[in-house]
Amino acid sequence: DGEVAWAVPSARERRLAVTVNPPDDQEYAAQWWLQPNVLGSEGAPGYLPTWQRWTTGAAGAVVAVLDNGIVAHPDLTGKVINGYDMVSDTAFSNDRDGRDNDPADPGDWVDAADLQLQDYKDFNCQLEPSTWHGTVIAGMLAANVNNEGGASMNWPGRVLAVRVAAKCGADVADIVDGIRWVAGLAVCLRSDASGNCLELSSELPAPRAR
């Protein structure tokens, strides 16, 4: 055809091969959701085949974790960026202040002394130890691999910690403002960094409502 300047035969492209050994983290063998799917584990994501065939993740994938904050841990060194504490009610915050730029988890235990307070009676709070739930979730998402502790879904990934929960759950208003902050919308402070994804661990109607 005289109107075609250049042509090549159609070919079939193959994906790039990725050779990755399973993580050697101490707790990896117990992390069933990262293992290949077997009978009885249907529904688990099974990340190992993905790591070995395609990719171990991307550093640009930032997941905003709206939870009860984080604590320092070797598995999260270099993995936590920015962050904000959206817990507004100092009766439950356990850090003696309201909203600020420190999403550290001071613990969310409820003890006998707490249960004597009217705020805790109003919300029918129960005795419970600290859960450190936000730190656990952050580790599952983006913990450093091939070291102590456990492996993560996205090996080079990072998390954006946003504290919205504290003792006896979370205020719905704090959750909403946490979501708005992650989206870059104005709340008490405008966010200058946005997460690509959002992870919120809650079981309605557990959040406190005023």
C-alpha positions in Angstrom: 0.0 0.0 0.0 1.6 3.2 -1.1 -0.1 5.2 1.7 1.7 3.2 4.5 5.1 4.6 5.3 6.2 2.0 7.8 4.8 -1.3 9.2 6.0 -4.2 11.4 4.4 -7.7 11.8 2.1 -8.1 14.8 3.8 -10.0 17.7 2.8 -11.3 21.1 4.5 -9.4 24.0 5.3 -11.3 27.2 5.3 -9.7 30.6 8.7 -9.2 32.3 9.6 -12.0 34.5 10.1 -11.2 38.2 12.1 -13.7 40.3 11.4 -13.1 44.0 12.0 -15.4 46.9 9.4 -15.5 49.7 10.1 -13.1 52.5 12.2 -14.4 55.4 10.5 -12.4 58.1 10.1 -14.3 61.4 6.2 -14.1 61.3 5.8 -14.7 57.6 4.8 -18.3 57.9 1.9 -17.4 60.1 0.6 -14.7 57.7 -1.9 -16.9 55.9 -3.4 -14.0 53.8 0.0 -13.6 52.1 0.4 -17.2 51.2 -0.8 -18.9 48.0 -4.5 -19.8 48.1 -5.1 -23.4 49.2 -8.3 -25.3 50.1 -9.8 -23.5 53.0 -8.2 -20.2 52.3 -10.5 -19.1 49.5 -11.0 -15.4 49.5 -7.6 -14.6 50.9 -5.6 -12.4 48.5 -2.6 -14.7 48.3 0.2 -12.3 47.5 3.1 -14.6 47.0 2.2 -15.6 43.4 1.8 -11.9 42.6 5.2 -11.0 44.0 6.8 -13.8 42.1 5.1 -13.2 38.7 4.5 -9.5 38.5 5.7 -7.1 41.2 6.4 -6.7 44.9 4.6 -3.3 45.0 5.3 0.3 44.4 6.7 3.1 46.6 4.3 5.5 45.1 1.3 3.6 46.5 0.4 5.4 49.7 -2.4 4.1 51.9 -4.1 6.4 54.4 -4.8 4.4 57.5 -7.6 6.0 59.6 -7.4 4.2 62.9 -6.2 4.7 66.4 -2.7 6.0 65.5 0.7 4.3 65.3 3.6 3.5 67.6 7.2 3.3 66.6 8.3 -0.1 65.3 11.3 -1.3 63.4 9.1 -2.8 60.7 7.7 0.6 60.0 11.0 2.6 59.9 10.8 4.9 56.9 7.3 3.7 56.0 5.1 6.3 57.8 4.6 9.7 56.2 3.0 12.9 57.5 -0.1 12.1 59.6 -2.5 13.9 61.8 -4.4 13.3 65.0 -8.1 14.1 64.4 -9.3 12.9 67.8 -11.1 16.0 69.2 -12.6 14.7 72.5 -10.0 14.9 75.2 -12.2 12.7 77.5 -11.2 9.8 75.2 -8.1 10.9 73.4 -5.6 9.7 76.1 -3.0 12.2 75.0 -4.4 15.1 77.0 -5.0 17.3 74.0 -7.2 17.6 70.9 -6.4 17.7 67.3 -2.7 18.1 66.4 -0.1 16.9 63.9 1.0 13.9 66.1 -0.8 10.7 65.1 1.1 8.6 67.7 -1.0 6.0 69.5 -0.9 6.5 73.3 -3.0 3.4 73.8 -6.7 2.9 73.8 -7.2 0.8 76.9 -10.3 1.4 79.1 -9.7 0.7 82.8 -11.9 0.7 85.9 -11.1 4.3 86.6 -12.4 5.3 83.1 -15.7 3.4 83.7 -16.4 5.7 86.7 -16.5 8.7 84.4 -19.9 9.8 83.1 -18.6 10.1 79.5 -17.7 6.4 79.5 -21.0 5.4 81.2 -22.9 7.4 78.5 -21.4 5.3 75.7 -21.5 2.0 77.6 -17.7 1.5 77.4 -16.2 -1.8 78.5 -13.0 -2.8 80.1 -10.4 -3.6 77.4 -6.6 -3.5 76.9 -4.9 -1.4 74.2 -5.3 -2.9 70.7 -2.5 -1.1 68.8 -4.7 -1.7 65.8 -3.5 1.1 63.6 0.1 -0.1 63.9 -1.0 -3.7 63.1 -2.8 -2.5 60.0 0.1 -0.3 58.9 2.4 -3.3 59.2 0.1 -5.5 57.1 0.0 -2.9 54.4 3.6 -1.7 54.2 6.0 -3.2 56.8 9.7 -3.6 55.8 10.4 -7.1 54.6 13.2 -9.6 55.2 13.8 -8.5 58.8 12.2 -9.1 62.2 8.4 -9.2 62.5 6.1 -9.9 59.6 6.0 -9.2 55.8 3.6 -6.8 54.1 1.4 -6.7 51.0 3.3 -3.8 49.3 7.1 -4.2 50.1 8.2 -0.7 49.1 4.8 0.9 50.0 4.1 3.6 52.6 1.2 4.6 54.9 -0.2 7.9 55.9 -1.3 7.7 59.5 -4.5 9.6 60.5 -5.6 9.0 64.1 -9.4 9.1 64.3 -10.1 6.6 67.1 -9.1 6.4 70.8 -10.6 5.0 74.0 -14.0 3.5 73.5 -14.1 3.9 69.7 -14.3 7.0 67.6 -16.5 10.0 67.0 -18.2 10.0 63.6 -17.3 13.6 63.2 -13.6 12.8 63.6 -13.8 10.0 61.1 -15.5 12.3 58.6 -12.9 15.0 59.1 -10.1 12.4 58.8 -11.5 11.3 55.4 -11.8 15.0 54.3 -8.2 15.7 55.4 -6.9 12.7 53.5 -8.8 14.0 50.4 -7.2 17.4 50.8 -10.4 19.1 51.9 -10.4 21.8 54.5 -11.1 20.8 58.1 -9.2 22.2 61.1 -6.1 22.0 58.9 -5.8 21.6 55.2 -3.8 18.5 54.2 -0.7 19.0 52.0 -0.4 15.3 51.2 -3.0 12.8 50.0 -3.1 9.1 50.2 -3.8 7.2 47.0 -6.0 4.7 48.9 -8.0 4.6 52.1 -8.1 2.0 54.8 -10.7 2.4 57.6 -11.3 -0.2 60.2 -14.6 0.3 61.9 -17.8 -1.6 62.6 -20.8 0.6 62.7 -22.5 1.6 65.0 -19.4 1.4 67.1 -18.2 5.0 66.5 -19.5 7.3 69.1 -22.1 9.8 68.0 -23.0 13.0 69.8 
